[in-house]
């Protein structure tokens, strides 16, 4: 069966001095450090291509921070950026707020916290994993169409967001979707790679090409 890989890449650091939970809000751009991360991550993929990787497809969430992270990759690999709404950030009722921890002590927000397993404050984890996996499978099929003549597995890069990537990984590994947000293994510009044989997932891998840039980076999750 045809082998392929889909790389789920989290965007770089966002300029967000107020610590807003930005969610799906527009116009949250990468910071200077975020642009460095995007450039370094692009170099990571360019090196893999030079070593024989068959990277043929680049897709990004429509949000600004994902598009800006994808741009250096497009330039390094000479690929166009396709946009897929299915890999957008999770919907969240706290979107646009800052100082979230202090707000959670206010009784008016407690009804949003009644079910952390769903979660009750936003888009259900199961729905996130399902929509992203549909995007992953479509990207896998498209990559095979574009690069199937090569002996190397066809590869696609999808630039997305922490929570959708993480729950998709949990689903791919047949793990429960509810989790402690502090335990997500999905740092800025990290790469979660899903290896396929045909349409069957064979392995999930994780890498941090920008690990040296992470210390001191602002890491306010979008959701």
C-alpha positions as semicolon CSV with decimal commas, in nm:
position;residue;x (nm);y (nm);z (nm)
1;X;0,000;0,000;0,000
2;X;0,104;0,359;-0,067
3;X;0,289;0,512;0,228
4;X;0,240;0,877;0,320
5;X;0,292;1,120;0,608
6;X;0,095;1,422;0,723
7;X;0,284;1,667;0,945
8;X;0,067;1,875;1,179
9;X;0,265;2,190;1,260
10;X;0,167;2,434;1,532
11;X;0,212;2,803;1,448
12;X;0,490;3,019;1,597
13;X;0,474;3,263;1,888
14;X;0,206;3,530;1,854
15;X;0,244;3,899;1,940
16;X;0,000;3,912;2,230
17;X;0,124;4,149;2,504
18;X;-0,215;4,153;2,680
19;X;-0,229;3,775;2,711
20;X;-0,561;3,749;2,529
21;X;-0,708;3,407;2,460
22;X;-0,721;3,485;2,090
23;X;-0,902;3,176;1,965
24;X;-1,034;3,247;1,616
25;X;-0,996;3,624;1,635
26;X;-0,835;3,775;1,322
27;X;-0,516;3,978;1,299
28;X;-0,312;3,816;1,572
29;X;0,025;3,820;1,398
30;X;0,346;3,635;1,473
31;X;0,591;3,812;1,701
32;X;0,951;3,868;1,597
33;X;1,040;3,544;1,777
34;X;0,748;3,372;1,606
35;X;0,885;3,472;1,267
36;X;1,224;3,330;1,365
37;X;1,052;3,008;1,464
38;X;0,868;2,989;1,133
39;X;1,191;3,047;0,941
40;X;1,378;2,783;1,142
41;X;1,097;2,534;1,100
42;X;1,101;2,599;0,725
43;X;1,471;2,521;0,728
44;X;1,396;2,194;0,903
45;X;1,164;2,086;0,624
46;X;1,398;2,214;0,354
47;X;1,675;1,999;0,497
48;X;1,446;1,697;0,501
49;X;1,358;1,761;0,137
50;X;1,725;1,787;0,047
51;X;1,778;1,452;0,217
52;X;1,512;1,292;-0,002
53;X;1,178;1,364;0,165
54;X;0,893;1,385;-0,087
55;X;0,710;1,692;0,049
56;X;0,446;1,792;-0,205
57;X;0,162;1,972;-0,026
58;X;0,132;2,268;0,214
59;X;-0,197;2,355;0,387
60;X;-0,270;2,614;0,657
61;X;-0,554;2,722;0,880
62;X;-0,711;3,048;0,761
63;X;-0,602;3,234;1,076
64;X;-0,328;3,493;1,036
65;X;-0,076;3,326;1,267
66;X;-0,099;2,998;1,076
67;X;-0,072;3,164;0,736
68;X;0,234;3,361;0,849
69;X;0,395;3,044;0,985
70;X;0,334;2,865;0,656
71;X;0,480;3,143;0,439
72;X;0,852;3,066;0,498
73;X;0,780;2,698;0,434
74;X;0,613;2,786;0,104
75;X;0,917;2,988;0,003
76;X;1,168;2,725;0,116
77;X;0,992;2,435;-0,058
78;X;0,847;2,628;-0,354
79;X;0,493;2,524;-0,264
80;X;0,169;2,718;-0,272
81;X;-0,030;2,751;0,050
82;X;-0,374;2,593;0,039
83;X;-0,621;2,698;0,310
84;X;-0,846;2,454;0,495
85;X;-1,112;2,573;0,742
86;X;-1,121;2,229;0,902
87;X;-0,785;2,278;1,073
88;X;-0,878;2,611;1,231
89;X;-0,848;2,678;1,606
90;X;-1,115;2,541;1,841
91;X;-1,420;2,751;1,917
92;X;-1,410;2,883;2,277
93;X;-1,655;3,095;2,478
94;X;-1,366;3,264;2,659
95;X;-1,229;3,395;2,329
96;X;-1,112;3,756;2,348
97;X;-1,066;3,755;2,724
98;X;-0,744;3,801;2,919
99;X;-0,658;3,694;3,275
100;X;-0,864;3,379;3,231
101;X;-0,770;3,225;3,567
102;X;-0,905;3,522;3,758
103;X;-1,227;3,520;3,554
104;X;-1,288;3,156;3,642
105;X;-1,338;3,264;4,002
106;X;-1,637;3,473;3,898
107;X;-1,970;3,285;3,947
108;X;-2,117;3,407;3,617
109;X;-1,864;3,190;3,429
110;X;-1,914;2,874;3,634
111;X;-2,190;2,734;3,408
112;X;-1,926;2,710;3,134
113;X;-1,716;2,478;3,351
114;X;-1,972;2,212;3,439
115;X;-1,830;1,949;3,202
116;X;-1,453;1,961;3,144
117;X;-1,468;1,627;2,961
118;X;-1,663;1,767;2,663
119;X;-1,558;2,057;2,725
120;X;-1,859;2,272;2,815
121;X;-1,678;2,602;2,743
122;X;-1,621;2,536;2,376
123;X;-1,616;2,303;2,078
124;X;-1,630;1,938;2,184
125;X;-1,297;1,757;2,165
126;X;-1,453;1,482;1,954
127;X;-1,575;1,731;1,693
128;X;-1,232;1,893;1,674
129;X;-1,059;1,560;1,622
130;X;-1,311;1,452;1,359
131;X;-1,288;1,769;1,149
132;X;-0,909;1,784;1,163
133;X;-0,877;1,415;1,077
134;X;-1,098;1,472;0,773
135;X;-0,854;1,742;0,668
136;X;-0,561;1,511;0,736
137;X;-0,708;1,229;0,529
138;X;-0,787;1,462;0,238
139;X;-0,433;1,603;0,254
140;X;-0,292;1,251;0,260
141;X;-0,489;1,155;-0,051
142;X;-0,390;1,474;-0,231
143;X;-0,023;1,425;-0,142
144;X;-0,034;1,073;-0,283
145;X;-0,185;1,207;-0,605
146;X;0,087;1,470;-0,633
147;X;0,386;1,262;-0,525
148;X;0,288;0,901;-0,566
149;X;0,532;0,837;-0,850
150;X;0,825;0,875;-0,612
151;X;0,960;0,581;-0,414
152;X;0,964;0,801;-0,103
153;X;0,638;0,840;0,090
154;X;0,434;1,142;-0,016
155;X;0,428;1,407;0,259
156;X;0,195;1,696;0,341
157;X;0,242;1,979;0,592
158;X;-0,064;2,121;0,770
159;X;-0,013;2,435;0,983
160;X;-0,272;2,442;1,259
161;X;-0,318;2,512;1,631
162;X;-0,231;2,345;1,959
163;X;-0,561;2,205;2,082
164;X;-0,689;2,069;1,748
165;X;-0,350;1,908;1,684
166;X;-0,335;1,757;2,031
167;X;-0,682;1,601;2,031
168;X;-0,622;1,468;1,679
169;X;-0,306;1,301;1,803
170;X;-0,494;1,156;2,101
171;X;-0,758;1,019;1,866
172;X;-0,495;0,874;1,630
173;X;-0,332;0,699;1,924
174;X;-0,669;0,573;2,055
175;X;-0,635;0,767;2,378
176;X;-0,907;0,952;2,567
177;X;-0,962;1,306;2,442
178;X;-1,018;1,489;2,772
179;X;-0,691;1,595;2,929
180;X;-0,503;1,845;3,145
181;X;-0,412;2,137;2,911
182;X;-0,080;2,171;3,092
183;X;0,019;1,823;2,972
184;X;-0,018;1,882;2,598
185;X;0,292;1,781;2,405
186;X;0,254;2,041;2,131
187;X;0,493;2,334;2,167
188;X;0,518;2,631;1,934
189;X;0,624;2,521;1,581
190;X;0,631;2,159;1,692
191;X;0,570;1,886;1,435
192;X;0,328;1,600;1,501
193;X;0,369;1,351;1,217
194;X;0,112;1,085;1,128
195;X;0,246;0,800;0,913
196;X;0,000;0,610;0,693
197;X;-0,011;0,292;0,489
198;X;-0,301;0,351;0,258
199;X;-0,559;0,517;0,480
200;X;-0,446;0,330;0,795
201;X;-0,244;0,510;1,062
202;X;0,072;0,316;1,142
203;X;0,265;0,556;1,367
204;X;0,256;0,900;1,526
205;X;0,583;1,089;1,579
206;X;0,665;1,418;1,748
207;X;0,953;1,664;1,702
208;X;1,048;2,015;1,813
209;X;1,265;2,174;1,541
210;X;1,265;2,504;1,733
211;X;1,335;2,370;2,082
212;X;1,623;2,616;2,123
213;X;1,384;2,910;2,072
214;X;1,119;2,797;2,320
215;X;1,270;2,919;2,651
216;X;1,106;3,249;2,737
217;X;0,849;3,231;2,457
218;X;0,498;3,349;2,540
219;X;0,265;3,053;2,518
220;X;-0,092;3,170;2,566
221;X;-0,307;2,899;2,406
222;X;-0,571;2,998;2,156
223;X;-0,823;2,771;2,327
